[in-house]
Amino acid sequence: MSKKLVAYFSASGRTRKLAQNLAEAAGADVYEIQPAVKYTGKDLNWNDRNSRSSVEMADKKSRPELANTAAKISDYDVIFVGFPIWWYVAPHIINSFLESYDFSGKKIVLFATSGGSGFGNTVAELTASAPGATIVEGKMLNGRPSAADLKSFADNY
């Protein structure tokens, strides 16, 4: 049986609750990916080209600084990585997270929340950030999936 971790980034709290529920259903540990500087509501205004999130997402090389790198990635076989979809892909802080650890030989299973879009090119855009890992486009987990649905999802990995 593989040891699992649910690592997540949540700007508004929606992905946090989902990640906690997934970790409970999967019997996994949980780790929050936190930016060194928290995002404000103004930072997240995707209608403002000059908002922090808009500027970061316009620059594919942007790597927001992490608050810490305390995850014990080497202890896990499967890492579920969750985030809200921003501009049809993962926020660049997910690249920052992946580039901060050695994921060689690990399976990374993505899950995301979104107001309407899917994963887009997320797997392709994250692959270079985790060399040696297998990245799997897991599932969009919008709404309020039941504990049974989350367990079924997690059990596939």
Buried (B, 14 or more C-beta within 10 A) or exposed (E): EEEBBBBBBBBEEBBBEBBBBBBBBBEBBBBBBBBEEEBEEEBBBEEEEEBBBBEBBEEEEBBBEBEEEEBEBEEBEBBBBBBBBBBBBBBBBBBBBBBBBEBEEBBBBBBBBBEEEEBBEBBEBBBEBBEEBEBBBBBBBBEEBEEEBBBEBBEEB
